[in-house]
């Protein structure tokens, strides 16, 4: 049976992706208009089938951008890695 990734584990993976992304784009102070592509590749490489199946990079890009928009629209104070993880897991369950 496949072990599914928890909300906390995915949030930690997203936080780690953010730290690695900032390191990779240190010269630009983390600025990257294609950030979602970078994060999707990082998450996909570390997630594998822990989400129940391996989502495509395109699917992860879509879910990351949807999570960004959802968090911005909510005005909530939930830490971004947890909010994004919640949206990504919901999106993966819905497909």
C-alpha positions in Angstrom: 0.0 0.0 0.0 1.3 3.5 -0.9 2.0 5.8 2.0 0.2 9.1 1.3 1.9 12.4 2.1 0.4 14.3 4.9 -0.5 18.0 4.9 2.4 18.6 7.3 4.9 16.7 5.1 3.8 18.5 1.9 4.0 21.8 3.7 7.5 21.0 4.8 8.5 20.0 1.3 7.1 23.3 -0.1 9.0 25.3 2.5 12.1 23.4 1.6 11.4 24.1 -2.1 11.1 27.8 -1.3 14.4 27.8 0.5 16.2 26.0 -2.3 14.5 28.3 -4.9 15.7 31.4 -3.0 19.2 30.0 -2.9 19.1 29.2 -6.6 17.9 32.7 -7.4 19.9 34.5 -4.8 21.3 37.0 -7.3 17.8 38.1 -8.1 16.7 38.1 -4.4 14.5 35.1 -5.2 12.6 36.9 -8.1 11.6 34.4 -10.8 8.5 34.9 -13.0 8.6 31.1 -13.7 8.7 30.2 -10.0 5.9 27.7 -10.3 7.8 25.6 -12.9 10.8 25.5 -10.6 8.7 24.5 -7.6 6.8 21.9 -9.6 10.0 20.2 -10.7 11.4 20.2 -7.2 8.1 18.9 -5.6 7.7 16.3 -8.3 11.2 15.0 -7.8 10.7 14.6 -4.1 7.0 13.7 -4.0 7.0 10.7 -6.3 3.9 8.6 -5.6 3.4 9.7 -2.0 0.3 11.7 -3.1 -1.2 8.4 -4.3 0.0 8.9 -7.8 2.7 11.0 -9.4 1.2 14.2 -10.7 2.6 15.7 -13.9 4.7 18.8 -13.7 2.0 20.7 -15.6 -0.6 19.7 -13.0 1.6 20.8 -10.2 2.2 24.2 -11.9 -1.6 24.6 -12.2 -2.1 23.7 -8.5 0.7 25.9 -7.3 -0.7 28.9 -9.1 -4.2 28.1 -7.9 -2.9 27.9 -4.4 -1.2 31.3 -4.7 -4.4 32.9 -6.0 -6.5 31.2 -3.3 -4.3 32.4 -0.5 -4.1 35.9 -1.9 -7.9 36.1 -2.2 -8.5 34.7 1.2 -6.5 37.3 3.0 -5.8 34.6 5.6 -2.8 34.4 7.9 -2.1 30.7 7.4 1.6 30.2 6.5 1.9 29.9 2.8 3.5 26.4 2.8 0.5 24.9 4.7 -2.1 26.9 2.7 -0.5 25.7 -0.6 -0.2 22.1 0.7 -3.9 22.2 1.5 -4.9 23.4 -1.9 -2.5 21.0 -3.7 -3.8 18.0 -1.8 -7.4 19.0 -2.5 -6.7 19.4 -6.1 -5.0 16.0 -6.3 -8.0 14.4 -4.6 -10.4 16.0 -7.0 -8.8 14.5 -10.1 
